């Protein structure tokens, strides 16, 4: 009985965090360059449920083993009704009738997500285990999965993915839900024309690099201005970085003679005086929000040449759909209330068990 109580409470804690994230998104609907956050939740490991001291099922659990295999680029999507796939995560080993995986840089099979370019990312994935509970190591990416759930490489079977429990197994169960991480969606926001020559927007992937007292940071907020020295700065006073450091304009220049090229060239009096430092970060999962639209990097930056466009006289709006976000908030709130009622019901049952059954 207490298992259900724990499950409902963990769901309440997770939905509370989801509500906090959604509220923060709503508060930043009009924030320039803001990117939507989404809370990614995960269930605790799915453990096998087994009958104890009971009759065997009329129909044995073990069925004809058949694995459905679907190729997803360099990854695989698998499902079966004849057993379970196992995965090793931070919380332990989990069993499931479906799984997805790819080969990581070290040659292990791991679950995956996709980066901004749709490429497979296994850095935070869980290890796929064989039927004996061991991690699976393969050589190269040229692998095949048979309809019996065997991993085949170079014509040799190196692992069996499906574990088949005994007759007394009746399914799986988990003990609740928890927050895994908060994911930021770096999708493009709408372009809003301002007419201000120092307002810049990035069309496509990429970030402006700025120099702050805390070190280099990145931003999509192109609301810039000039300081007393003629340097381009953010509204917090941080320097927009160019090829040679901060970008310095002449003190008495005519704004009509100043423009920014789509490639980031800073042009004054028809002469290129600098290039805005733009970075196309591919491992955006390593970016951490610092506040005020700035990002720091939790790991080494993986960058590609900038292929987008810089639009002068525009600002990028947030990528939040306020109507969809409001609907999401209402849905999360109702989910919280549903779990709250479950907790109240368990509390009443426990109260009766303690006060009434004990008197019988």
C-alpha positions as CSV (number, residue, x, y, z in Angstrom):
1,X,0.0,0.0,0.0
2,X,2.8,2.4,0.8
3,X,4.3,1.9,-2.6
4,X,1.3,3.8,-4.1
5,X,1.8,6.6,-1.6
6,X,5.4,7.0,-2.5
7,X,4.6,6.9,-6.3
8,X,2.0,9.7,-5.9
9,X,4.2,11.8,-3.7
10,X,7.1,11.6,-6.2
11,X,4.7,12.5,-9.0
12,X,3.6,15.6,-7.0
13,X,7.2,16.7,-6.5
14,X,8.0,16.3,-10.2
15,X,4.9,18.1,-11.4
16,X,5.6,20.9,-9.0
17,X,9.0,21.4,-10.7
18,X,7.3,21.2,-14.1
19,X,4.9,23.9,-13.0
20,X,7.9,26.1,-11.9
21,X,9.6,25.6,-15.3
22,X,6.3,26.5,-17.1
23,X,5.8,29.6,-14.9
24,X,9.3,30.8,-15.7
25,X,8.6,30.3,-19.4
26,X,5.5,32.4,-19.2
27,X,7.3,35.1,-17.3
28,X,9.8,35.4,-20.2
29,X,7.4,35.4,-23.1
30,X,8.5,38.9,-24.0
31,X,12.2,38.5,-23.1
32,X,14.5,39.0,-26.2
33,X,16.2,35.8,-27.3
34,X,14.8,33.7,-24.5
35,X,14.7,29.9,-25.1
36,X,12.0,27.6,-23.8
37,X,12.8,25.2,-20.9
38,X,11.2,21.8,-20.6
39,X,11.6,19.5,-17.7
40,X,12.6,15.9,-18.6
41,X,11.3,13.4,-16.1
42,X,12.1,9.7,-15.8
43,X,10.5,6.8,-13.9
44,X,12.5,4.8,-11.4
45,X,13.7,1.5,-12.8
46,X,11.1,-1.0,-14.0
47,X,11.5,-4.1,-11.8
48,X,9.9,-7.5,-12.5
49,X,6.8,-8.5,-10.7
50,X,6.7,-12.1,-9.7
51,X,4.0,-14.3,-8.2
52,X,4.9,-15.9,-4.9
53,X,3.3,-19.2,-3.8
54,X,0.7,-19.0,-6.5
55,X,-0.4,-21.3,-9.3
56,X,1.3,-21.0,-12.6
57,X,-0.5,-19.0,-15.3
58,X,-2.9,-21.0,-17.5
59,X,-0.8,-19.8,-20.4
60,X,3.0,-19.7,-19.9
61,X,4.5,-16.2,-20.0
62,X,7.2,-17.2,-22.4
63,X,6.0,-16.7,-25.9
64,X,7.6,-17.1,-29.3
65,X,10.5,-14.7,-29.3
66,X,10.1,-12.1,-32.0
67,X,11.9,-8.8,-31.9
68,X,10.7,-5.9,-34.1
69,X,13.7,-3.9,-35.3
70,X,13.6,-0.4,-36.8
71,X,16.6,1.5,-38.0
72,X,16.7,5.2,-37.0
73,X,19.8,6.6,-38.8
74,X,22.7,5.2,-36.8
75,X,20.4,4.1,-34.0
76,X,18.0,1.2,-33.5
77,X,14.5,1.0,-32.2
78,X,13.5,-2.4,-30.8
79,X,10.3,-3.9,-29.3
80,X,9.2,-7.4,-28.3
81,X,6.5,-9.3,-26.4
82,X,8.6,-12.3,-25.7
83,X,10.8,-10.9,-22.9
84,X,12.5,-7.7,-21.8
85,X,15.4,-5.5,-22.7
86,X,17.6,-4.3,-19.8
87,X,19.3,-0.9,-19.4
88,X,21.7,0.3,-16.7
89,X,21.1,3.9,-15.5
90,X,22.1,6.0,-12.5
91,X,19.2,4.5,-10.4
92,X,19.8,0.9,-11.3
93,X,18.8,-1.7,-13.9
94,X,15.5,-1.3,-15.6
95,X,13.4,-3.8,-17.7
96,X,11.3,-2.8,-20.6
97,X,9.6,-4.4,-23.6
98,X,11.0,-1.7,-25.9
99,X,14.3,0.1,-26.2
100,X,16.4,2.4,-28.4
101,X,20.2,2.6,-28.6
102,X,23.3,3.5,-30.7
103,X,27.0,2.9,-30.4
104,X,28.9,5.5,-28.4
105,X,32.4,6.7,-28.9
106,X,33.9,3.9,-26.8
107,X,31.9,1.2,-28.6
108,X,29.2,0.5,-26.0
109,X,25.5,0.3,-26.8
110,X,23.7,3.2,-25.1
111,X,20.4,5.0,-25.3
112,X,20.5,8.3,-27.1
113,X,19.0,11.7,-27.7
114,X,19.5,14.1,-30.7
115,X,21.3,17.4,-30.9
116,X,20.2,20.6,-32.7
117,X,21.2,19.1,-36.0
118,X,19.3,15.8,-35.4
119,X,22.6,13.9,-34.8
120,X,22.6,11.1,-32.3
121,X,24.0,12.0,-28.8
122,X,24.8,9.2,-26.4
123,X,26.8,11.2,-23.8
124,X,24.0,11.0,-21.2
125,X,22.5,7.7,-22.3
126,X,22.0,4.5,-20.3
127,X,24.0,1.4,-21.0
128,X,22.2,-1.4,-22.8
129,X,22.8,-4.8,-21.1
130,X,22.8,-8.3,-22.5
131,X,20.7,-11.2,-21.1
132,X,23.4,-11.8,-18.5
133,X,23.3,-8.2,-17.2
134,X,26.6,-7.1,-18.8
135,X,27.4,-4.0,-20.8
136,X,27.7,-4.7,-24.5
137,X,30.9,-3.6,-26.3
138,X,31.1,-3.9,-30.1
139,X,33.8,-3.0,-32.6
140,X,32.8,-0.4,-35.1
141,X,29.3,0.9,-36.0
142,X,28.6,-1.9,-38.6
143,X,26.2,-4.0,-36.5
144,X,22.9,-5.8,-37.1
145,X,20.1,-6.9,-34.8
146,X,18.4,-10.2,-35.6
147,X,14.7,-11.0,-35.1
148,X,15.8,-13.0,-32.1
149,X,17.4,-10.0,-30.4
150,X,21.0,-11.0,-31.1
151,X,23.7,-8.3,-31.8
152,X,25.6,-9.4,-34.8
153,X,28.9,-7.7,-35.9
154,X,31.3,-9.0,-38.5
155,X,29.1,-12.0,-38.9
156,X,29.5,-13.0,-35.3
157,X,26.9,-12.9,-32.5
158,X,28.4,-10.9,-29.7
159,X,25.3,-10.5,-27.4
160,X,21.7,-11.5,-26.7
161,X,19.6,-8.5,-25.9
162,X,16.4,-10.2,-24.6
163,X,16.1,-11.6,-21.2
164,X,13.3,-14.1,-20.7
165,X,12.0,-14.4,-17.1
166,X,10.4,-17.5,-15.6
167,X,6.7,-18.6,-15.5
168,X,6.0,-16.6,-12.4
169,X,6.8,-13.2,-13.9
170,X,3.6,-11.2,-14.5
171,X,5.0,-7.8,-15.6
172,X,7.0,-4.8,-14.4
173,X,6.4,-1.9,-12.0
174,X,8.3,1.2,-11.0
175,X,8.2,3.1,-7.7
176,X,7.6,6.6,-9.0
177,X,8.8,9.6,-11.1
178,X,11.7,12.0,-10.7
179,X,13.2,14.9,-12.5
180,X,16.1,13.9,-14.8
181,X,17.1,17.3,-16.2
182,X,15.8,20.6,-17.6
183,X,16.3,20.7,-21.3
184,X,16.4,24.0,-23.3
185,X,14.9,24.1,-26.7
186,X,17.0,26.3,-29.0
187,X,14.5,26.7,-31.8
188,X,14.3,29.9,-33.7
189,X,12.2,32.8,-32.4
190,X,10.4,35.3,-34.5
191,X,12.3,38.2,-35.9
192,X,11.0,41.6,-34.8
193,X,12.1,44.7,-36.7
194,X,13.2,47.7,-34.5
195,X,15.0,50.0,-36.9
196,X,17.8,50.4,-34.4
197,X,21.2,50.0,-36.1
198,X,22.7,48.4,-32.9
199,X,19.9,45.8,-32.6
200,X,21.1,42.5,-34.1
201,X,19.4,39.1,-34.5
202,X,20.9,35.7,-35.5
203,X,18.9,33.8,-38.1
204,X,19.9,30.2,-37.8
205,X,22.1,28.4,-35.3
206,X,24.7,30.4,-33.3
207,X,25.4,32.7,-30.4
208,X,27.1,36.1,-29.9
209,X,30.2,35.8,-27.7
210,X,30.4,38.4,-25.0
211,X,33.2,39.2,-22.5
212,X,32.0,39.4,-18.8
213,X,33.7,39.8,-15.5
214,X,32.9,36.0,-15.0
215,X,34.6,35.1,-18.3
216,X,33.3,34.5,-21.8
217,X,29.6,33.8,-22.2
218,X,27.2,33.4,-25.0
219,X,23.8,35.0,-25.8
220,X,21.1,35.3,-28.5
221,X,20.0,38.7,-27.2
222,X,21.3,41.2,-29.7
223,X,20.0,44.3,-27.9
224,X,23.3,46.2,-28.0
225,X,24.4,49.8,-27.4
226,X,27.6,51.9,-27.2
227,X,29.5,52.9,-24.1
228,X,31.4,56.2,-23.6
229,X,34.5,54.8,-25.4
230,X,32.5,53.8,-28.5
231,X,32.6,50.1,-27.8
232,X,29.6,47.9,-28.5
233,X,28.2,46.5,-25.3
234,X,25.1,44.6,-23.9
235,X,22.6,46.3,-21.6
236,X,24.5,44.9,-18.6
237,X,27.7,46.6,-19.9
238,X,29.4,43.4,-21.2
239,X,31.5,43.7,-24.3
240,X,30.4,42.2,-27.6
241,X,33.5,40.3,-28.9
242,X,35.0,40.7,-32.3
243,X,38.1,39.1,-33.9
244,X,40.4,41.5,-32.0
245,X,38.6,41.7,-28.7
246,X,35.9,44.3,-28.0
247,X,34.5,46.1,-31.0
248,X,35.6,49.8,-31.0
249,X,33.9,52.3,-33.2
250,X,35.0,55.9,-33.8
251,X,33.7,58.3,-31.2
252,X,32.2,60.8,-33.6
253,X,31.0,58.5,-36.4
254,X,27.8,59.0,-38.4
255,X,25.3,56.3,-37.7
256,X,24.4,56.4,-41.4
257,X,27.9,55.2,-42.2
258,X,27.7,52.2,-39.9
259,X,26.3,48.8,-40.8
260,X,26.6,45.1,-40.0
261,X,26.9,42.6,-42.8
262,X,25.0,39.3,-42.7
263,X,28.3,37.5,-42.1
264,X,29.0,39.7,-39.0
265,X,31.3,42.2,-40.7
266,X,31.4,45.5,-38.9
267,X,31.5,48.2,-41.6
268,X,32.2,51.8,-41.0
269,X,32.6,54.3,-43.9
270,X,32.5,51.4,-46.3
271,X,35.5,49.7,-44.6
272,X,35.5,46.5,-42.6
273,X,37.0,47.3,-39.2
274,X,36.1,44.1,-37.4
275,X,34.1,40.8,-37.4
276,X,31.5,40.0,-34.8
277,X,32.5,36.7,-33.0
278,X,29.7,34.3,-33.6
279,X,29.9,30.7,-32.4
280,X,27.8,27.8,-33.7
281,X,27.8,25.5,-30.7
282,X,26.8,21.9,-31.5
283,X,26.8,20.5,-28.0
284,X,24.1,22.8,-26.8
285,X,23.2,20.3,-24.1
286,X,26.4,21.5,-22.3
287,X,25.1,25.1,-22.1
288,X,23.8,26.3,-18.8
289,X,21.6,29.3,-18.3
290,X,23.3,32.0,-16.3
291,X,20.5,34.6,-16.3
292,X,19.6,37.6,-18.3
293,X,19.8,35.6,-21.5
294,X,23.5,34.5,-21.0
295,X,24.8,30.9,-21.2
296,X,27.9,29.3,-19.8
297,X,29.4,26.0,-21.0
298,X,29.7,23.1,-18.5
299,X,32.0,21.2,-20.8
300,X,34.4,21.9,-23.7
301,X,32.8,23.8,-26.5
302,X,32.2,21.9,-29.7
303,X,31.7,24.5,-32.5
304,X,31.2,24.6,-36.2
305,X,31.7,27.5,-38.7
306,X,28.8,30.0,-38.4
307,X,26.5,29.5,-41.4
308,X,23.6,31.7,-40.3
309,X,22.8,35.3,-41.0
310,X,23.1,38.4,-38.7
311,X,20.2,40.8,-39.3
312,X,20.7,44.4,-38.4
313,X,17.8,46.4,-37.1
314,X,16.0,43.2,-35.8
315,X,15.7,41.4,-32.4
316,X,14.8,37.8,-31.9
317,X,11.7,37.2,-29.8
318,X,11.4,34.3,-27.4
319,X,10.4,30.9,-28.9
320,X,7.6,30.4,-26.4
321,X,4.0,30.0,-27.6
322,X,2.0,31.6,-24.8
323,X,-1.2,29.8,-25.6
324,X,0.5,26.3,-25.7
325,X,2.4,27.2,-22.5
326,X,-0.8,28.2,-20.7
327,X,-2.5,24.9,-21.7
328,X,0.6,23.0,-20.5
329,X,0.4,24.8,-17.1
330,X,-3.2,23.9,-16.7
331,X,-2.5,20.3,-17.6
332,X,0.4,20.1,-15.1
333,X,-1.7,21.7,-12.4
334,X,-4.5,19.1,-12.9
335,X,-2.0,16.3,-12.8
336,X,-0.7,17.7,-9.5
337,X,-4.3,17.9,-8.1
338,X,-5.0,14.3,-9.1
339,X,-1.9,13.0,-7.3
340,X,-2.8,15.1,-4.3
341,X,-6.2,13.3,-4.1
342,X,-4.5,10.0,-4.3
343,X,-2.3,11.0,-1.3
344,X,-5.3,12.1,0.6
345,X,-7.1,8.8,-0.1
346,X,-4.1,6.9,1.2
347,X,-3.9,9.1,4.3
348,X,-7.5,8.3,5.1
349,X,-6.9,4.5,4.6
350,X,-3.9,4.6,6.9
351,X,-5.9,6.6,9.5
352,X,-8.6,4.0,9.5
353,X,-6.1,1.2,9.7
354,X,-4.5,2.8,12.7
355,X,-7.7,3.9,14.6
356,X,-10.4,1.5,13.6
357,X,-9.0,-1.8,12.6
358,X,-6.8,-1.9,15.6
359,X,-9.9,-1.8,17.9
360,X,-11.6,-4.8,16.2
